[in-house]
Amino acid sequence: MSFRPRRSALFLPASNPRAIEKARGLAADVVILDLEDAVAPEAKITARGAAIAAAGQGFGPRETVIRVNGVDTEWGAADLAAVRGRGATVLVPKIRNAGDVRKCRDHLGSETPLWAMIETCEALGRLQDIAEADVQGFVLGVNDLALELGARPGTDRAWLAPVQAMVLAAARSRGLVALDGVCNDFSDDARLEAECAAAAAMGYDGKSLIHPRQIQICNAAFEPDAATVEWATRVRDAFANSDGGVIQVDGKMVEALHLVQAERILGMMS
């Protein structure tokens, strides 16, 4: 797993040049150029070219991701072939099983990082198979999943908690990136804060967002606090000056798993 900040992952329509340019100055850790839900059918091909051009220019320190159309749609195969080797991670929606991952790899090749949207009931039953396929991350798709489940989403998100735990556990079993799903009400700061706090406490790397005003709250929630960073630094330094095994830090015994935890924490720092 690559330890880097992924606290905030902002979706923006690849068909909107103003949004793309604005994103270059935003504090989001990840920029997701969207070819799927945010782009009308008649604009899909133009948006594809715009996404490739934007990815080529890059977004400074921000990680660039392109969400293509589903592999079984009329645009999916061409999207995957076009974004192959463009220096961006590819996010694929509606991944249902490991077979869908293999279809993506047929067009995408093996070198381009691939993240899977987990947003179908079938995917929930095949999480481990998907995690063991050639993917590097999971992004929870709460809106499509709620529709398939017949859920009645409320502000407490109680319906989603078991799903979040399942998706995270499968991701972590193979060292994958794990991002929580969007908060649709971008004007409700309290709701966003609660969703971010719950996902951060559970262990998610960050959260996908639909509006720039959500970035600051999201970054603050997933940023490790000063005491945690200090602990992680001491653990890392202690292992650097030891010959491995179990060592003592702050009067407590720590082992290799704590070093992994410390490296993850330090990697999340912006």
C-alpha positions in Angstrom: 0.0 0.0 0.0 1.2 3.5 -0.9 1.1 5.7 2.2 0.2 9.2 1.1 -2.5 11.7 2.0 -5.9 10.7 0.6 -8.1 12.5 3.1 -10.2 14.3 0.5 -11.0 13.0 -3.0 -12.9 15.6 -5.0 -15.1 14.6 -7.9 -15.3 17.1 -10.7 -16.8 16.8 -14.2 -14.1 16.4 -16.9 -16.4 18.3 -19.2 -16.0 21.5 -17.1 -12.7 23.3 -17.9 -13.4 26.0 -15.2 -13.7 23.3 -12.5 -10.6 21.6 -13.7 -8.6 24.8 -13.5 -10.0 25.7 -10.1 -9.0 22.3 -8.8 -5.3 23.1 -9.3 -5.5 25.5 -6.4 -7.6 23.5 -4.0 -6.4 21.7 -0.9 -7.9 18.3 -2.0 -5.4 15.4 -1.8 -7.0 13.6 -4.8 -8.7 15.0 -7.9 -11.1 12.7 -9.6 -11.9 13.7 -13.2 -15.3 12.2 -13.8 -16.4 10.8 -17.1 -19.4 9.0 -15.7 -22.3 10.5 -13.7 -21.2 14.1 -14.0 -21.1 14.1 -17.8 -24.1 14.0 -20.2 -24.1 11.3 -22.9 -23.5 13.7 -25.7 -20.4 15.1 -23.9 -18.7 11.8 -23.1 -16.2 11.7 -25.9 -15.2 15.4 -25.5 -14.9 14.9 -21.8 -12.6 11.9 -22.3 -10.1 14.1 -24.3 -10.3 16.8 -21.7 -9.6 14.4 -18.8 -6.5 13.0 -20.6 -5.2 16.5 -21.3 -5.8 17.6 -17.7 -4.1 14.4 -16.4 -1.1 15.2 -18.6 -0.7 18.6 -17.1 -1.1 17.2 -13.6 -2.4 18.8 -10.5 0.8 19.5 -8.6 1.0 17.4 -5.4 -2.6 16.1 -5.8 -3.1 12.6 -6.9 -4.9 12.4 -10.2 -7.7 9.9 -10.8 -10.0 9.4 -13.8 -13.4 7.8 -13.3 -14.3 6.1 -16.5 -17.7 4.9 -17.6 -18.7 1.3 -16.6 -16.9 -1.4 -18.5 -20.2 -2.7 -19.9 -21.4 0.7 -21.2 -20.9 1.9 -24.8 -18.1 4.2 -23.6 -16.3 2.0 -21.1 -13.9 0.0 -23.3 -12.8 3.2 -25.2 -12.4 5.1 -22.0 -10.1 2.4 -20.5 -8.0 2.2 -23.7 -7.7 6.0 -23.9 -6.6 6.5 -20.3 -4.1 3.6 -20.2 -0.6 4.8 -19.3 -1.7 8.4 -18.9 -0.2 8.8 -15.4 -3.5 8.7 -13.6 -5.1 6.1 -11.4 -8.3 4.8 -13.1 -11.5 4.5 -11.0 -14.1 2.1 -12.5 -17.7 2.2 -11.4 -20.2 -0.6 -10.9 -17.5 -3.3 -10.4 -19.5 -6.4 -9.5 -16.9 -9.2 -9.3 -13.4 -10.2 -10.2 -14.5 -10.9 -13.8 -15.2 -7.2 -14.2 -11.7 -6.4 -13.0 -10.3 -8.8 -15.6 -12.3 -7.1 -18.3 -10.9 -3.7 -17.3 -7.3 -5.1 -17.3 -7.9 -6.4 -20.8 -8.2 -2.8 -22.0 -6.1 -1.1 -19.4 -3.1 -3.3 -19.2 -1.3 -4.2 -16.0 0.7 -1.1 -15.2 -2.0 1.5 -14.6 -3.3 1.6 -11.0 -7.0 0.6 -10.8 -9.5 1.5 -8.1 -13.0 -0.1 -7.9 -16.2 1.6 -7.0 -18.1 -0.7 -4.6 -21.7 0.2 -5.2 -23.7 -2.9 -6.0 -25.2 -5.7 -4.0 -23.3 -8.3 -6.0 -20.0 -6.6 -5.1 -20.8 -6.8 -1.4 -21.0 -10.6 -1.7 -17.7 -10.8 -3.6 -15.6 -8.3 -1.9 -12.7 -10.6 -1.1 -12.6 -11.9 -4.7 -12.4 -8.3 -6.0 -9.8 -7.3 -3.4 -7.7 -10.3 -4.5 -8.0 -9.2 -8.2 -5.6 -6.7 -9.7 -7.0 -3.6 -7.9 -5.3 -1.0 -5.7 -8.2 0.7 -4.0 -11.9 0.6 -3.1 -14.2 3.7 -3.2 -17.6 3.2 -1.6 -20.5 4.3 -3.8 -23.2 5.1 -1.4 -25.9 6.5 -3.7 -26.1 3.5 -6.1 -25.7 1.1 -3.2 -28.6 2.7 -1.3 -30.8 2.4 -4.5 -30.0 -1.3 -4.9 -30.5 -2.1 -1.3 -33.8 -0.2 -1.1 -32.3 1.7 1.9 -33.8 4.9 3.2 -30.8 7.0 3.9 -30.9 9.3 6.9 -28.5 11.8 8.3 -27.3 9.2 10.8 -26.1 6.8 8.1 -27.0 3.8 10.3 -27.9 1.7 7.3 -24.4 2.0 5.9 -22.2 1.2 8.9 -22.1 -2.6 8.3 -21.3 -2.1 4.7 -18.5 0.3 5.5 -17.0 -2.2 7.8 -17.2 -5.0 5.2 -15.6 -2.9 2.5 -12.8 -1.7 4.7 -12.0 -5.1 6.0 -11.7 -6.5 2.5 -9.6 -3.6 1.4 -7.2 -3.9 4.3 -6.9 -7.6 3.9 -4.9 -6.8 0.7 -3.4 -3.5 1.7 -5.7 -1.5 -0.6 -6.7 2.2 -0.4 -10.1 2.7 1.1 -12.2 5.8 0.6 -15.6 6.5 2.1 -18.5 7.6 -0.1 -19.9 11.1 -0.7 -22.1 13.3 1.5 -24.7 14.6 -0.9 -25.7 17.6 1.2 -22.7 19.9 0.7 -24.4 22.7 2.7 -24.7 20.6 5.9 -21.4 21.0 7.7 -22.5 19.2 10.8 -23.6 16.1 8.8 -20.3 16.1 6.9 -18.3 16.4 10.1 -20.1 13.4 11.6 -19.7 11.3 8.5 -16.0 12.1 8.3 -15.4 11.5 12.0 -17.1 8.1 11.8 -15.2 7.0 8.7 -11.9 8.2 10.2 -12.5 6.3 13.4 -13.3 3.2 11.5 -10.0 3.4 9.6 -10.8 4.8 6.2 -8.0 6.8 4.4 -10.4 9.5 3.4 -13.7 10.4 1.8 -14.9 11.3 -1.7 -16.5 14.7 -2.1 -18.8 16.5 -4.5 -18.1 20.1 -3.7 -14.9 22.2 -2.9 -16.5 23.6 0.3 -16.3 20.1 1.8 -12.5 19.8 1.5 -11.5 21.7 4.7 -13.8 19.7 7.0 -12.7 16.4 5.4 -9.0 17.2 5.7 -9.3 18.2 9.3 -11.2 15.0 10.2 -8.8 12.6 8.6 -5.6 14.5 9.5 -3.9 12.7 12.5 -3.7 15.0 15.6 -0.4 16.2 16.9 -0.1 13.6 19.7 -0.7 10.8 17.2 2.0 12.2 14.8 4.5 12.5 17.6 3.9 8.9 18.7 4.3 7.7 15.1 7.5 9.6 14.7 8.9 8.1 17.9 8.0 4.6 16.8 9.5 5.1 13.4 12.7 6.5 14.9 12.9 3.8 17.5 12.7 1.1 14.8 15.3 2.9 12.7 17.7 2.7 15.6 17.0 -1.0 16.4 17.7 -4.3 14.9 14.0 -5.1 14.7 11.8 -7.4 16.8 9.9 -6.1 19.8 11.1 -2.8 21.2 10.0 -0.3 23.9 8.6 3.2 23.1 7.2 5.4 25.9 7.4 2.6 28.3 5.2 0.3 26.2 6.2 -2.7 24.0 5.7 -2.1 20.3 6.3 -4.5 17.3 6.4 -4.5 13.5 2.6 -4.0 13.2 3.0 -0.7 15.1 5.7 0.4 12.7 3.2 -0.2 9.8 0.6 1.9 11.7 3.2 4.6 12.3 4.2 4.7 8.6 0.6 4.9 7.6 0.0 7.9 9.9 3.1 9.8 8.8 2.2 9.0 5.1 -1.2 10.7 5.6 0.4 14.0 6.5 0.2 16.7 3.9 
